[in-house]
Amino acid sequence: MKILGLSGSLRAASLNSAFLRMAAAHAPDGVMLVVDPAPGRLPLFNADLDAAPPDEVRRFRSAVAQADALVIASPEYAHGISGVMKNAVDWLVGDPRFVAKPIALVNTSPRAHLAQVALAETLRTMSARAVEDASVSVDLLGSGLDLSDVSQATDVRAAVDRMFVALAHACFPSMSVEHPDLPLT
Ligand SMILES: Cc1cc2nc3c(=O)[nH]c(=O)nc-3n(C[C@H](O)[C@H](O)[C@H](O)COP(=O)(O)O)c2cc1C
């Protein structure tokens, strides 16, 4: 199972990006999570370019299409979706390959919830499929964890394991995925 990870923060010390890197490092057998740098590289959305988009947009759309599922970890800025993530998602509006794509939403700062609600509504409008059981809320901001310690926090690891199991189930409902270390291929 191929999963594409997207961070809505460009900070070098981003907690959202750290979460995705940690999840990628702890994906169970048969699951590959690749963190895509596209959100920081895509041009600003321009509907005039939608039909014949720049190369980076084409590559991004293709990576999304080829993924079985997405994991989106994105911060709240001023009670809204980060511009970086909204821009990335706007490039997917109307792409039929995005329809019904299972998506796990990650919130690394549970005191913030408005951006998550807004992003879920945007994805619903686009007919993507936010998978509630796979969506994760972990208080990395309040935990004071060093980024390199993120994987040491057992609650964070448990949340990541649950996320993979629920995403795998959303993608392949008939597959036995009760334990995250079961081979999923
Ligand atoms: C410009 C700006 C606006 C922010 N607005 C909010 C907000 O409205 N609500 C909130 O809970 N946190 C807010 N924060 C805190 C960020 O969500 C928090 O720092 C988060 O960890 C950033 O994600 P990152 O670590 O992946 O870069 C804001 C931070 C910045 C820089």
Ligand as a Chemical Component Dictionary entry (heavy atoms), coordinates in Angstrom:
data_LIG
# 
_chem_comp.id                   LIG 
_chem_comp.type                 NON-POLYMER 
_chem_comp.pdbx_formal_charge   0 
_chem_comp.three_letter_code    LIG 
# 
loop_
_chem_comp_atom.comp_id 
_chem_comp_atom.atom_id 
_chem_comp_atom.alt_atom_id 
_chem_comp_atom.type_symbol 
_chem_comp_atom.charge 
_chem_comp_atom.model_Cartn_x 
_chem_comp_atom.model_Cartn_y 
_chem_comp_atom.model_Cartn_z 
_chem_comp_atom.pdbx_ordinal 
LIG C1  C1  C 0 1.072  32.775 11.740 1  
LIG C2  C2  C 0 0.636  31.765 12.762 2  
LIG C3  C3  C 0 -0.702 31.656 13.113 3  
LIG C4  C4  C 0 -1.118 30.704 14.040 4  
LIG N1  N1  N 0 -2.441 30.603 14.334 5  
LIG C5  C5  C 0 -2.864 29.655 15.206 6  
LIG C6  C6  C 0 -4.260 29.507 15.495 7  
LIG O1  O1  O 0 -5.105 30.197 14.984 8  
LIG N2  N2  N 0 -4.612 28.542 16.382 9  
LIG C7  C7  C 0 -3.691 27.723 16.994 10 
LIG O2  O2  O 0 -4.088 26.879 17.790 11 
LIG N3  N3  N 0 -2.369 27.832 16.704 12 
LIG C8  C8  C 0 -1.932 28.779 15.835 13 
LIG N4  N4  N 0 -0.599 28.878 15.530 14 
LIG C9  C9  C 0 0.337  27.925 16.133 15 
LIG C10 C10 C 0 0.690  26.832 15.115 16 
LIG O3  O3  O 0 -0.435 26.106 14.710 17 
LIG C11 C11 C 0 1.711  25.902 15.753 18 
LIG O4  O4  O 0 2.880  26.638 15.985 19 
LIG C12 C12 C 0 2.031  24.689 14.883 20 
LIG O5  O5  O 0 2.906  23.874 15.610 21 
LIG C13 C13 C 0 2.676  25.067 13.576 22 
LIG O6  O6  O 0 2.889  23.884 12.829 23 
LIG P1  P1  P 0 4.348  23.340 12.520 24 
LIG O7  O7  O 0 5.009  23.035 13.844 25 
LIG O8  O8  O 0 4.136  22.104 11.713 26 
LIG O9  O9  O 0 5.096  24.407 11.777 27 
LIG C14 C14 C 0 -0.169 29.843 14.635 28 
LIG C15 C15 C 0 1.183  29.957 14.269 29 
LIG C16 C16 C 0 1.580  30.891 13.352 30 
LIG C17 C17 C 0 3.033  30.972 12.959 31 
# 
loop_
_chem_comp_bond.comp_id 
_chem_comp_bond.atom_id_1 
_chem_comp_bond.atom_id_2 
_chem_comp_bond.value_order 
_chem_comp_bond.pdbx_ordinal 
LIG C1  C2  SING 1  
LIG C2  C3  SING 2  
LIG C2  C16 DOUB 3  
LIG C3  C4  DOUB 4  
LIG C4  N1  SING 5  
LIG C4  C14 SING 6  
LIG N1  C5  DOUB 7  
LIG C5  C6  SING 8  
LIG C5  C8  SING 9  
LIG C6  O1  DOUB 10 
LIG C6  N2  SING 11 
LIG N2  C7  SING 12 
LIG C7  O2  DOUB 13 
LIG C7  N3  SING 14 
LIG N3  C8  DOUB 15 
LIG C8  N4  SING 16 
LIG N4  C9  SING 17 
LIG N4  C14 SING 18 
LIG C9  C10 SING 19 
LIG C10 O3  SING 20 
LIG C10 C11 SING 21 
LIG C11 O4  SING 22 
LIG C11 C12 SING 23 
LIG C12 O5  SING 24 
LIG C12 C13 SING 25 
LIG C13 O6  SING 26 
LIG O6  P1  SING 27 
LIG P1  O7  DOUB 28 
LIG P1  O8  SING 29 
LIG P1  O9  SING 30 
LIG C14 C15 DOUB 31 
LIG C15 C16 SING 32 
LIG C16 C17 SING 33 
# 
